[in-house]
Amino acid sequence: MKSIHICLIIIIFAMSGPSFCQDASTYYDNLGGKLASAKNYSEAMGLFNKSLDQDPTNVNAWVHKGNAEKALKNLNASIASFSRAKVLDSNNAAAWSALSDTYSQQKDYVNATAAAAELTLIDPKNKAYWLKKGTLMQMQGDFANASLDLDRAIAIDAKYKDAIYRKALSELSANNTSKALQLLDRVIAIDGKYKQAYNAKGQALEMQGDYEGAIEAYDEALAIDAKWALPKTNKMHALLLAGRQKEAVDILLRI
């Protein structure tokens, strides 16, 4: 009888030890992840909380909880969860990336950029991190420093169309239309369906006074996406500058 009691005590201690709690935390985290994948975020939250009750140092559970909170539009709570994750593991890219995206969603581009900068330190060879940081710098109007980050992305992948496109926007902001057009033509050569490049090309040509060329570029964008309002508006403006008022008014009536 005494040996049975000793065995029970050993089992209880084993079940309450760190390894058991960590396993249980991972179990609940995985279950919550399945519910989150099915977009059942409210119930997933309950499981993520159970996971963290078992092991408050489970970084993945904090990140997953933050993602669920973000999906539920609880952005401040989401930021708190991601922040907890990066305190526990300062090199956790998923936490920093999610934190940057959530700050960006709140239009807090300063903190979003700071989080993106951490990503470039964690993995300086990741082109997407440099693009993220450069894009956020542009959102703050700092096109010059954005160009430096975008150059880093392009140096990693010379055919990285999103970074080349963003670099072209920086050149446009500085009125370097010839350089912008070169970059936009590179994007189009890589991906002929990149509608944003055609629209930006139209704006660059318009800035140079080539209104007919701009109209053609806007038409290319609209050939890819006929419902996109921005190139329609830009085309109307170029038509007016080209003295083609009747066609411009026709667009105005249809927008």
Sequence and secondary structure as in RCSB ss.txt:
>XXXX:A:sequence
MKSIHICLIIIIFAMSGPSFCQDASTYYDNLGGKLASAKNYSEAMGLFNKSLDQDPTNVNAWVHKGNAEKALKNL
NASIASFSRAKVLDSNNAAAWSALSDTYSQQKDYVNATAAAAELTLIDPKNKAYWLKKGTLMQMQGDFANASLDL
DRAIAIDAKYKDAIYRKALSELSANNTSKALQLLDRVIAIDGKYKQAYNAKGQALEMQGDYEGAIEAYDEALAID
AKWALPKTNKMHALLLAGRQKEAVDILLRI
>XXXX:A:secstr
 HHHHHHHHHHHHHHTSHHHHHHHHHHHHHHHHHHHHTT HHHHHHHHHHHHHH TT HHHHHHHHHHHHHTT H
HHHHHHHHHHHHH TT HHHHHHHHHHHHHTT HHHHHHHHHHHHHH TT HHHHHHHHHHHHHTT HHHHHHHH
HHHHHH TT HHHHHHHHHHHHHTT HHHHHHHHHHHHHH TT HHHHHHHHHHHHHTT HHHHHHHHHHHHHH 
TT HHHHHHHHHHHHHTT HHHHHHHHHH 
